[in-house]
Amino acid sequence: MTDADGTVTLAGRRVRVVDTKKPAVTFAVGGRGRRLSFGGNVVDPGGIARVRISFGDGSSRALRPGRRGYVAARYVYRRAGSFTVRLEATDRSGNRAVAVERVRAGR
């Protein structure tokens, strides 16, 4: 029997099941010039609590996973250059995973 906080009772013994597995996070980059698109997936059997993308220029935003964990964002960089983009997902147990891509925003 499992109660609301995830504690399992077996033959009079209480066992707490703890989720320690990180979410799976992947993403890809598309677009041209300084206008780039980001699309990816964030998946965890226990559910995703938060997703955030950081564009590498000091700007970031929260994303809401859609069907089957799909996330997408469009972004226009103010200047050309190389940036490190991070897509971070946190599951309902607090486990965190990050995917990182280096992107080049052109003129």
Residue pairs with C-beta under 8 A, 6 or more apart in sequence:
1 8
1 9
2 8
2 9
2 17
3 9
5 16
6 16
6 17
6 18
7 14
7 15
7 16
7 17
8 14
8 15
8 16
8 17
9 15
18 93
19 46
19 91
19 92
19 93
19 95
20 93
20 95
21 44
21 45
21 95
22 44
22 91
22 95
22 96
22 97
23 42
23 43
23 44
23 48
23 89
23 90
23 91
23 95
23 96
23 97
24 41
24 42
24 43
24 44
24 97
25 40
25 41
25 42
25 87
25 88
25 89
25 97
25 98
25 99
26 40
26 41
26 99
27 38
27 39
27 40
27 41
27 71
27 85
27 87
27 99
27 101
28 38
28 39
28 40
28 101
29 36
29 37
29 38
29 85
29 101
29 103
30 36
30 37
30 38
30 39
31 37
31 74
32 106
33 105
33 106
33 107
34 76
34 77
34 78
34 79
34 80
34 105
34 106
34 107
35 74
35 75
35 76
36 74
36 75
36 76
36 77
36 103
36 105
37 72
37 73
37 74
37 75
38 53
38 71
38 72
38 73
38 74
38 75
38 85
38 87
39 70
39 71
39 72
40 70
40 71
40 72
40 87
40 99
41 68
41 69
41 70
41 71
42 48
42 51
42 65
42 69
42 71
42 87
42 89
43 68
43 69
44 89
44 91
44 92
44 95
46 91
46 92
46 93
47 91
47 92
48 65
48 69
48 89
48 90
48 91
48 92
49 90
49 91
49 92
49 94
50 62
50 88
50 89
50 90
51 62
51 63
51 64
51 65
51 71
51 87
51 88
51 89
51 90
52 60
52 61
52 62
52 63
52 87
52 88
53 60
53 61
53 63
53 71
53 73
53 85
53 86
53 87
53 88
54 60
54 85
54 86
54 88
55 75
55 77
55 83
55 85
56 83
56 84
56 85
56 86
56 103
57 77
57 78
57 79
57 83
59 75
61 73
63 71
63 72
63 73
64 71
65 71
66 72
71 87
77 83
77 105
79 105
80 105
80 106
80 107
81 104
81 105
82 102
82 103
82 104
82 105
83 102
83 103
83 104
83 105
84 100
84 101
84 102
84 103
85 100
85 101
85 102
85 103
86 98
86 99
86 100
87 98
87 99
87 100
88 96
88 97
88 98
89 96
89 97
89 98
90 96
